[in-house]
Amino acid sequence: FPYTTLFRSLKEKEPEATIWTLTNGTKQVSYLKELNKLSLINFSIHPEFINDRYINKLERFCEEVKLPCKIKIMYLPKYEELIMQVYTRFKEKFSK
């Protein structure tokens, strides 16, 4: 059964519950927006699988929903330059 169905059920039972989801963010933005209504979101970025289109999508999503964009970047030494670019990009745009 769908992940969001579980959250709807939990929210009905405990309306004040805080729910977090850790996701790689590969689903469509419409799904992420629906999920964000039920749960706070942390994104897990795996540098071996990302490209500019993916990063742009996450950035736009965070801007649109005014999400305090929590991102976890997996560190792999051979992707250090890319990791630092992504980190800097999000830190500059979304720092508190």
Beta strands, then each sheet from edge to edge (+ up, - down):
strand 1: 20-23
strand 2: 40-45
strand 3: 70-73
sheet 1: 1+ 2+ 3+
end
